[in-house]
Amino acid sequence: MLGPALALIHTGQAPTRSALTTALDVTRATAGAVTGELEALGLITVDSRPAGGGRGRPSHRLAIDPAGPVVVAAQIHADGLSVALSGLGGRLDTPRYLPLPDGTDPVRMLRAVAEAGAALARASARRCLGVALALPNPVTEPDGTALAALHFAWPSGTPVADLFDQEVRRADFGPRARTPLPSAVANDANLAALAEHRHGAGRGARHLLLVTSGHRGVGGALVIDGRLHTGSAGLALEVGHLTVDPLGRPCACGNRGCLNAETDPEALFTAAHRIPDPAGPLLGQARLLARSAAGDAAAAAAVEHVVDRLGLGLAGLVNILNPDRIVLSGLHLDLLAAAPERLAAVVADRCLWGRSGRVPIVPAQVDHAGLAGAAELAWEPYLHDPQAVLAGRS
Ligand SMILES: [Zn+2]
C-alpha cells in the first residue's frame, strides 16, 4: 500500500488525501495511516490547513517534501555529459553540462559522470539515495552491457552497468548519501518514455509509443500499462532500423534508408541542401531549420521529405503495436509542429485501420527527458518499497 500511495503522489495523481483514498480504494483511516507513514519517512508533507474558498470538508493536501531525499540523474549524449539532482515528483534541478572527456574509453567517461554527480550530491543538504545513467545506445537486461555504442566506439558488450557501479563506489557522494549507493543504467529513449508517461505527454496512455531523434539517429520506446516494454533482453523497440526508403541514405548499421538515417538532423540538412555549422550542436541547428519551414521554401520541402519518411516508420509501428498515443520528441517534435496534418495523413494512409483508427500524435512535454527518466530509474526501488529509504542510514 505504501509503494502505490507514493507512486500516486509522485506522479501528481493524488494531490489530496481524498484523491488518494479514492485511487487506492481504501478507507479514510487507512489513507490517513499511509500518508502519516510516508510523512514520517520524510518523503511527503501533509497539509491539513483549509485551502480557503472551498466548500465542504477540506481534504488534506499531499505534496513531495521539498527537504526530502534526492537522486542523481546523469546522461551521456553524443556530444557531452549532463548531471542533475532530482527529488520525487519529477522535480529535476537545472542540469550541469560537461564536455566529453578526451578519448572514448568507457571507464574514463563513466568516471567523469560519477564524479560530476558526486559533486552535486556533496553540495546538497539533502540525502542522496541513488544514481542512474541514461545512455545513447542499447543496454541489455539484466546484465547491463552496452551494445552498438556507435557514438563512442566502445567495444560492443562493454559491461557498462558494472563499470558504472565501480565508479559510483569510488566517488565521494558525501556523508549524507546512502552507502553503498545503488546505481543503474538504461537506454535514453526508454528512460525518456518513462518520464513522459509519469510526468508529461504520455500521462494516462495505456500503450504509449515514444519516437525521438536526438543529435544522431532515432530511438523508440513503448510503455505498456505504466511499465517499459524492453523485450526479452532489453533490446526491444530498436525502431531506428525500420526501412522507410530502400534506396535511401546509408545507415551506420550497414543498410540503407533506415528511419535512423532518413529522419535525423543530418537527413533534414541534406534534404534542404544545406550544411550545418560544424562548430554548433547539430540537433539545435536542425530544430531551427524545421521551425523555419513556414517562411522558407527549401526548409519546407525538406520538412515534407523527412515527415513522409517519419510517417512511414510510425505507420509500421502503429500496425504492429497498436498504441493509443504516440509522443514525438527531439527533432521529431519540431517536424510534427511544422507539418502536423501531413504527418497524421501519412500515418493514417499506411495504417491498416486507416483514418478511423487515427492515433493521437503529440509533442513531448518533459524537459531534459533523458535525465528525468534516469531519475525515475533511480527512484524505482523506493517507489516499490518506500521503507527502503531507511536502508544504509548510519
Ligand atoms: Zn540502420
Residues whose N, C-alpha, C, O or C-beta is under 5 A from the ligand:
A	BS01	ZN	G240 H241 C251 C253 N255 C258 N260
